[in-house]
Amino acid sequence: MATSSSEQTDPLPEPAAAADTGVLDRRLGTALAVLNGVFLTVLGFVAGIVLSVCAGWLSWLWLTGTVGQVLGMVTILLFLAVLFLGGRAIGWGTGARWGPGAFAVGWVLANSALTGYVAGGDVMVTSATPNYLLLYGGVGAVILATVLTPDAPRPVTRGGRTSDPS
């Protein structure tokens, strides 16, 4: 029996398979975003601990006199500029505020941990001027980097269709 060309059509793709791919993409994207956020928080914490302890030499440099104070101030300002630019780079890399925000959370937690006492009664960060500038300036730098990062563009919905705003 002869069939017409209209009867010999390809089968339509399964709608469930297309829907499963979209769900999988969203779940994978969410999982990667969560892992990235955890990584950036841990990175901020480790960076805060290591760099604050290593910058403890600035308090000794501060005590050497005027030249040491100028060198210490220049060093702190350069450090804060690099920290701010690093936060902006994280924002650019993630494309949203949550990236530098996660780094800032780790940084603030690390600095909060360093201002307390250790088991032997020692203070991790002494009460010298350079250390205060580093602690509060670092918190200000990561928060400023987070606030100045633009929000991620949201898809625009018009007439039931979603389109990219760019």
N, C-alpha and C positions, 0 to 999 in steps of 0.2 A: 504494500500500500504506500502510495506516495504521500509525503507530508509537505506542507508549504513551509517557506522560510520563516514565517511568523511563529510556527509551532516549534522550530528548532532554536530556541533561545537558550542562552547559558543560564544556569541556575543562579538565582540571586545569592549574594553572600549572606551568611548567617548574621543576623543583627546581634545575637548574643556574643559572638566572637569579637565584634567591633567594640561592644560595650565592655567586655572583659579587658581588652587592651587599654581602654581609657582608664578603667579602675586601677589596673596594674600600674600605669604610668603615674597616676596621682599618688598611689601608695608608695611607689618607689621615690617619687619626688619629695614626699613628706618625710620618708625615712632618711633620705640623704640630707634634707634640711635639718632634721633633728640631730643627726650625727655631726654635721658641720657646726651646729650651735654648741654641742657638747665639746667638740674639739677646740673651738674658739674660746670657750669659757676656761677650759683647762690650760690653753696656751696663755691666756691673760693671767691666770693664777700663777703659773710657773714663771712667766716673764716678770710679774710683779715681785715675786719672792727673790728671784735671782738678781734682777737689776737693782732692787732696793738694797739688798745686802751688799752687792758689789759696789754700789755707790756710797757705802759707808765711809770710804776713804775721803769723801768730800768734807766730812766734818773735821778730819785731821788737817786737810789742806786749808780749811777755813781758819784754823788756829795759827797758821804760819805768818799771818800779817796781811797787809793790803794786797800784795801781789797774789797771794793764795786766795784771798776773797774774790778778787776779780776773775781769776782763773776758774774758781769754783762756780761763780755766777754764770760765766760764759758756758761752762760745761753743763750746768743745770738747764740753761735756756736751750742749748743745742739738743740735749736729751729730750726735753719736753716737745721741741719742734719735731724731732724724729718720731716720738710717741704719737703726736697728733697726726702726722702724715701717715704713719702706719695704720692708725684707726681709719683714716679716710681711704687708704688703699683697701682695707678690709671691706669697707662700705662699697667701694667701687667693685670689688671682686664678688661680693654677694649680691649686689644690686638692691640692697634694702638696709634699713636701719637695724635689723636684728643682728647683723654680723658684727658691727662695731659695738653694739649693745651687749652682746654675749661676751666679747673681749673685755668690755668695761666692767661687767659683773665679776669676772675672774680677777681683774686688776684691783677692784675695790675690796674684794674678799681677801686677797693677798695682803694688801696694805692694812686692812683691819686686823688680820692675824699678826702682822709684824709690830703693831703698836702695843700689843699686850706683853705680859711677862711669860717667860719660859719656866719650866719646872724648878730650876735652881734660883729663881728670883731675878735673873738677868733680864735686861730689856734688849730686844732685838734691834730696834732703831732708837738711837739716843735722841735726846731733846736738843739737838743743835739746829741752828737756823737752816743749813743746807738740807737736812733731813726733812724738816717741815716743808720747805719749798718743794722738795721732791715728792713727798707724800701728797700734799694738797694740790700741787701743780699737776702731778700725774693724774689724779682723779679728775681735775678740771679739764685736762687735755683729752682724756678718753671720753668724757661726757660731752665736751664740745664737738669732738669728732663724730659722735653718735648723733647729736642734734643737727649738725650741719649736713649729714648724709640725707639725700632726698629719698622719699618713699618710693617703693617699687611701683611702677605704673600698673594700674589695674585695667583689666579688659573692659572695653566699652560695649554695652549691650544696647542695640538699636533694632527695633522691629523683630525681636526674637533671635537676632544674630549677634554673636560675640565677635568683636574685632580687636586687633592689637592697636593701642592708642598711638603708637609711634609711626 
